[in-house]
Amino acid sequence: MSAQRLNQILLVLLVSLTAIWLIVPFSMAILWSLVDPAEPWTADKLVPPVMSFYRWQDMWENSSLQTALVNSYLLAPSAAIAALALAMPTAFALGRIRFPGREVCKILALLPLIVPPFVTSIFFTSMLYQLGLHTWRFGAILFAHAIVFMPYAIRIMTVSFEQVRSDHIDAARDLGASAWARWKVAYLPALKPGIFASLLIVFIQSIEEFALAFIVGSPDFTTIPTLLYGTLGQDFVRPNAAVLSLILVVPNVILMLILERLLKSANPALSSGKG
């Protein structure tokens, strides 16, 4: 068997396994979300005997889903913008300034990501109480999300700053461009893919985060993950959990596809042009 034929077989196998890994959970979640309470879905039936949108309507009207949606979709973009703004100076230093130990600093910037979420949440809860920020739940969780997910933005923007071509900056400076003009014509085109990627990744991480939102925000501040995990307790109702899972996952899958398209269509090394 030729190497090319083997590669094709392995590729088909990988794609098939990936499709099964994605399709089966999504299909099960969709089916469970459509189970009508009048007729339970038992193990002897391949599909629910009666399907309806009752669970969706019930969750919308008789739970805190509306509040959770508003909180989550206000918190996530705000955390993404704040994390990006906080990460930019560090990313610029790591990407554009050469100094001893720079590579070590790049690794150290990623270390917070390996700390278990609940450990981080407990630490931030204590710190927020000491700072007196706990009374403003939204602001406290926003601050915590921006700090916790900032390493993602630092890493992505560091790579983006490294791709900015020095000759473009020098050319803009030689032509008398101001600092803002140099940023606009030399930096921004190369940084744009990284900015979008940072915003999307932090957005997705923030909207899926449970521990901080639960420990810091409970019981007054509800997000989609805290509402979802709440349905997994003593009063676990699988169809309701399926509805919340789809509401949480489907937008994130769409955003990840957008992110993949952005990263494929943009080459930071070639996107910067002389103004």
C-alpha positions in Angstrom: 0.0 0.0 0.0 1.4 3.4 -1.0 2.0 6.2 1.5 -0.5 8.4 -0.3 -3.2 5.7 -0.1 -2.5 5.2 3.6 -2.8 8.9 4.2 -6.1 9.0 2.5 -7.5 6.2 4.5 -6.2 7.8 7.8 -7.8 11.1 6.8 -11.1 9.5 6.0 -11.0 7.6 9.3 -10.1 10.8 11.2 -12.9 12.8 9.6 -15.4 9.9 10.2 -14.5 9.7 13.9 -14.7 13.5 14.3 -18.1 13.5 12.6 -19.3 10.8 14.9 -17.9 12.5 18.0 -19.7 15.7 17.1 -22.9 14.4 15.5 -23.9 11.9 18.2 -23.9 14.3 21.2 -25.6 17.0 19.2 -28.2 14.7 17.9 -28.9 13.3 21.4 -29.1 16.8 22.9 -31.6 17.9 20.2 -33.7 14.8 20.7 -33.8 15.2 24.4 -34.7 18.9 24.2 -37.7 17.9 22.1 -39.1 15.2 24.4 -42.7 16.0 25.3 -43.5 15.6 29.0 -46.7 13.8 28.2 -44.8 10.8 26.8 -41.4 9.9 28.3 -38.6 8.7 26.2 -37.8 5.2 27.4 -34.9 2.9 26.5 -37.0 0.7 24.3 -37.7 3.5 21.8 -35.1 4.7 19.3 -36.5 8.3 19.2 -38.9 10.1 21.5 -42.4 9.0 20.8 -43.8 12.5 21.0 -41.7 15.6 20.2 -42.6 19.2 20.8 -41.0 22.5 21.8 -42.7 22.5 25.2 -39.3 22.2 27.0 -37.9 25.3 25.2 -41.0 27.3 25.9 -41.1 26.2 29.5 -37.5 27.1 30.1 -38.0 30.5 28.5 -41.1 31.3 30.5 -40.6 29.6 33.8 -36.9 29.8 34.6 -34.2 32.5 34.8 -33.0 31.7 31.3 -33.8 35.2 30.0 -31.8 36.9 32.8 -29.0 34.4 32.3 -28.8 35.1 28.6 -28.6 38.8 29.2 -26.0 38.4 31.9 -23.9 36.0 29.8 -24.0 38.0 26.6 -23.2 41.2 28.4 -20.4 39.7 30.4 -18.6 37.7 27.7 -17.9 40.6 25.2 -17.1 43.0 28.0 -14.6 40.5 29.4 -13.1 39.9 26.0 -12.5 43.6 25.4 -11.1 44.1 28.9 -8.8 41.2 28.6 -7.5 42.4 25.2 -6.9 45.9 26.5 -5.0 44.6 29.6 -3.0 42.1 27.5 -1.8 44.6 24.8 1.1 46.3 26.8 2.5 42.9 27.9 2.1 41.4 24.4 3.8 44.4 22.9 6.8 44.0 25.3 7.0 40.3 24.6 6.6 40.6 20.9 8.6 43.7 20.0 11.2 44.2 22.8 14.2 41.9 23.0 15.4 41.4 26.6 17.0 38.6 28.6 14.6 36.0 29.7 11.9 37.0 27.2 11.1 33.3 26.3 10.8 32.5 30.0 8.4 35.4 30.5 6.3 34.0 27.6 5.9 30.7 29.5 5.3 32.4 32.8 2.4 34.4 31.2 0.6 31.1 30.4 1.1 29.5 33.9 -2.3 30.8 35.3 -4.1 28.6 32.8 -2.9 25.4 34.5 -4.4 26.3 37.9 -7.7 24.5 38.5 -10.7 26.8 38.0 -12.1 26.3 41.5 -8.8 27.2 43.1 -8.7 30.4 41.0 -12.3 31.1 41.9 -11.7 30.8 45.6 -8.6 33.0 45.4 -10.5 35.7 43.4 -13.5 35.5 45.7 -11.3 36.3 48.7 -9.5 39.1 46.8 -12.7 40.6 45.6 -14.1 40.7 49.1 -11.0 42.4 50.4 -11.3 45.0 47.6 -14.9 45.5 48.3 -16.0 44.6 44.8 -18.2 41.7 45.7 -21.2 43.9 46.1 -21.2 44.6 42.4 -21.6 41.1 41.1 -21.3 41.9 37.4 -18.2 44.1 37.8 -16.5 41.5 40.1 -17.1 38.7 37.7 -16.0 40.9 34.7 -12.8 41.8 36.5 -12.1 38.1 37.4 -12.8 36.9 33.8 -10.6 39.5 32.3 -7.7 38.6 34.5 -8.2 34.8 34.3 -8.5 34.7 30.5 -5.9 37.4 29.8 -3.1 34.8 29.2 -5.0 33.7 26.0 -4.9 37.2 24.7 -1.3 37.8 25.7 -0.2 34.7 23.9 -2.1 35.4 20.7 -1.2 39.1 20.6 2.5 38.3 21.3 2.6 36.2 18.2 0.8 38.9 16.2 3.2 41.6 17.4 6.1 39.4 16.3 4.7 39.3 12.8 4.7 43.1 12.4 7.5 43.9 9.9 10.0 46.4 11.1 10.7 47.7 7.6 7.1 48.9 7.4 7.4 50.7 10.7 10.7 52.3 9.6 9.2 53.3 6.2 6.2 55.0 7.9 8.5 56.8 10.4 10.8 58.0 7.5 7.8 59.4 5.7 7.0 61.5 8.8 4.0 59.5 10.0 2.8 60.2 13.5 2.7 57.5 16.2 -1.0 57.0 15.5 -0.4 56.8 11.7 2.4 54.3 12.2 0.0 52.2 14.3 -2.7 52.4 11.7 -0.6 51.5 8.6 2.1 49.3 10.0 0.7 47.6 13.1 -3.0 47.3 12.8 -3.3 45.3 9.5 -0.9 42.7 10.9 -2.6 42.7 14.3 -6.2 42.5 13.1 -6.4 38.6 12.9 -4.9 38.3 16.3 -7.3 40.9 17.8 -10.3 39.0 16.4 -8.9 35.7 17.6 -8.3 37.0 21.1 -11.7 38.5 21.3 -13.4 35.3 20.1 -11.4 33.0 22.3 -11.9 35.0 25.5 -15.5 35.5 24.6 -16.0 31.7 24.4 -14.0 31.0 27.5 -16.0 33.6 29.4 -19.4 32.5 28.3 -18.7 28.9 29.2 -17.0 29.6 32.6 -18.9 28.3 35.6 -16.7 28.3 38.7 -16.1 32.1 39.0 -19.6 33.0 38.0 -21.0 30.5 40.5 -18.8 31.3 43.5 -18.6 35.1 43.0 -22.1 35.6 41.6 -24.2 33.1 43.6 -27.1 33.5 44.3 -27.9 36.9 42.7 -26.0 36.7 39.4 -27.1 33.9 37.0 -25.3 32.9 33.8 -26.1 30.1 31.3 -23.5 27.8 32.8 -24.6 28.3 36.4 -28.2 27.7 35.3 -27.1 24.6 33.4 -25.2 23.2 36.4 -28.1 24.0 38.6 -30.3 21.6 36.5 -27.8 18.8 37.1 -28.4 18.6 40.8 -31.0 16.8 42.9 -33.8 17.9 40.6 -32.0 16.8 37.4 -34.3 17.0 34.3 -32.4 15.7 31.3 -34.6 17.6 28.7 -34.1 20.9 30.4 -30.4 20.3 30.6 -30.4 19.5 26.9 -32.1 22.8 26.1 -29.5 24.8 28.1 -26.6 22.8 26.6 -27.7 23.6 23.1 -28.2 27.3 24.0 -24.7 27.4 25.4 -22.9 25.3 22.8 -24.4 26.2 19.4 -23.4 29.9 19.4 -19.9 28.9 20.5 -19.6 26.4 17.6 -20.6 29.1 15.2 -18.0 31.5 16.7 -15.3 28.8 16.5 -16.1 28.4 12.8 -15.8 32.1 12.3 -12.5 32.1 14.2 -11.2 29.2 12.0 -12.2 31.1 8.9 -10.4 34.3 10.1 -7.2 32.4 10.9 -7.2 30.6 7.6 -8.0 33.6 5.5 -5.5 36.0 7.1 -1.7 35.8 7.0 -0.4 38.3 9.5 3.1 38.3 7.9 1.7 39.5 4.6 -1.2 41.7 5.8 0.8 44.7 6.8 1.5 47.1 4.0 3.4 50.4 3.6 1.1 53.3 4.1 
